[in-house]
C-alpha cells in the first residue's frame, strides 16, 4: 500500500494494485465480468482505454459557508450530466487555491502547502443517478476523506453512464482569506472508441457477451442485472 502524499496535489491510489487486487486491464474476461460487464465487453472488443480527467470545483467566497453539491465536470455550469460511457476512476487529486492567503510572502507556496492540510473544510461525497449511493454521507474533513481514498480500492471505481459523483463542502471554522477554491480532480479510464458503448448497460453488455459466445446464458443469469 502506498503511503499518502500529504498536502497540495495529494494523490490517492485507487488503482494501485497489490497481489490480492484484480487488474481490469490484464485479468481474464470472466474475472473482469464479475467486476463490470461493460468493461469486460470493451476488453472483448479489443477497445483501447485512454485517461480522461474531470474535476469537482468548489469556491468559497465567504469565510464561513456551506456550498454545493457540485457535480463532476461542473465546468459546464454545474449540471448533473452523467458520463456518456462507462469509466474507471483510479486516481483522485485534491488541490487548494487561496491566492490572497500569504500574498506577497516569498514563502507562500511553502506555507500554503502546510495550510492545505488543515483548512477546516469538510465535504460529503455521493454518486447521483442510477444506482445512487452514498460514499461519505456525513461531512468529513476533506484531508481525511482523501486519506481514506488513498487506501487501495481494488481495481478502481466503476462509474456507469447513468451516474455522476457529487460533493458538498462546508467550513468548520473561518477561512483566513477568500476566495478559496478546492479542486477535486478524478482521473478516469474510458474506452477510446465510445460509439459502440455510449449508453451501454450491464444487462445489454451481458446479452452481447452471450450472443458472441463469450459466456453462456447460464453464466449470465447469475447476474441480477441480466
N, C-alpha and C positions, 0 to 999 in steps of 0.2 A: 504494500500500500504506500502510495506516495505521500510524504509529509506536506501539509498545506503550505502554500506560499502566502505570506502574510502581507496585507496592505493593498495599495492600489494595484489593480491588474491581477488580483488573486485568481488563480485558476482552480477548477475543480475537476478531478479525474474520473468523470463518469465513464469514460471509455478506456480507462487504464486497466488492462486485463491481468488477472492472476491465473494461476494454474487451474483454479476452480471455475473461472468465468468462461462464458461462451463468446467467441468472436464471430459475430454475424457475417463477417467478410470471408471467413475461411471454413467455418463449420459445415458439416454435411447438411443438405437441404432439410432432412427430416428434423434435425435438431433446431435449425432456424425456424422451421414451420411452427414448432411449439411456442416460439417466441413471437413471431409475426408472420402470418400467411402472406401478407403483401410483400414483405422483404424477401421471403422465400421465392415468391413468384418472380420478382425482379432478378434475383440470382439465377433462377431457372432460365429466364430470357436473356441472360448474359448482359444485362443493362449495367453500365458503369455508374458509380456514385461520385458526386463531387461535393465539396464543402459549400455550405450555404449559411450565411451569418445574418442574424437579425437581433435587435435589442428591444428591451423594455426600458423606456426612459421616463424618469420622474424628476421634475424640477420643483424644488421648494422655493417659494417667493416670500414666505413668512417664516420668522424664527421658530414658531410652534404651529404645526398644522397636521392635518390628515388629508392625503391626496390619493387619487386613484379610485377604483382599479384601472390600471393601464394594460393594454394588450401587447403581446409580442408584435413587433413591426409597427408600433404606433407612430412611425414617421409618416404614415399615410392618413394622419388625422386622428389616431387613437381608435380606429374602428376595430371591431371584433372579428374581422375577416379571418377565417381559419386558413391554414396552409392548404395549398391546392393538391398536394401529393404527400404520401407517407414520408416521414422524416425521422431520422435517428439523432437525438441530441447526445453529444459526447463531451462537450466542454461548456462551462459557464464561467464567464469572467465578469467581475464587478469592478467598476471604476467610478471614482468620486471626483467631481469637478467643482471647486469652490474658488473662482477667480479672484474674489475680493478678500479672501482669507489669507493673512500673511502677505498681502500685496506689497510689493516693493522690497521685501526681505530677500536677501540673497540666498537664504536657506529655505525659501518657500517650498520647493519640491521635497526637501528632506522632512520638513515639519508636517507638510500635508500627508506624506506617506504614513507617518505615525498617527496623525489625527484620524485618518480614514479607518483605523482600527476601532475607534471609539466615538463614532459620530453621534450615537444616541438614536439613530434611525432604526426603526423596526419595520418589518414587512410581513405580509401574508403572500402565499403562493398557491394558486389553484389552476386547474385546467378546465376551461369552459368548453361547452359543446356537447358532443355525444360520443362516448360517455363522458359525463362531467365527474370530476373527483377532486378532493382537497389534498394538497401536499403539506402545506403549513397553514391550517385554518386560523390559528391564533397568531397575533403579532409577535414576531420573533426578532431579536437583534439581527440585523442584516449580515453582520460578520459571522454570527453563529449559524445562520441559515446557509451561508456559503461554505462554512467549515463542514457542516453535515453533508453537503453535496460533494465535498472533496473526498469523502469516503467512497470507496469503489461501489458503483451501482452496476451489477453485472450486465454486460452487453449494451450499455447505454439506455436511452429512454425513448420509446417509440411514441410519436405523435401522428395520429391519423389526420386526414384532410378535414375532418369534422371537428377538430379540436384546436384550441389556442391557449397557451399559458397566459395568465393574468396575475398582476401583483398590485397590492395596495400598500401604501407607505405612510408612516406617521413618525413624529418626533417624540422621544421620551423626555427630552429637555431641549432648551432653546439652542438652535444652531447659532454659531458665532458670527456668520455672515450669510448674506443672500445676494444673488441666487445661489443655491447649491443643487447640483444636478447629479443624479445617480443613474448610471448606465449598467444594466444587467444584460450582458450580451451572450446569446446562445449560439454555439457552433453546432450546426446540424449537417448530416449527410443526406442528400437527396438524389434520386435517380436522375441521370442526365437526360435521358430520352423519356420525358414525362407524358407524352401524348397517350401512351398505352396505359398509364397508371393514374391519370387525373380522375378524381372522384371514385377511385377503386375502393372497394370494401373488402373486409376479411372474408365474408361469405362468398363474394364473387371470385376472389382470388382462389379460394378452396375449390370452387366448381371448375375453374380453368385448370387447376393442377390435376383434378380428377380427369377432365376431358383430354388432357395432354399426357395422361398415363404416368404422371409423376408419383401420385399416390392413389390408393384405391378409394372407392366410395366408402367402404367400411372405416378406413382411417379418417376420412373427412368427417364422418358422422360422429366421431369422438369429440369434435369441437362444438361448443354450444352455439357458435355463430353460423354453423353450416345450415 
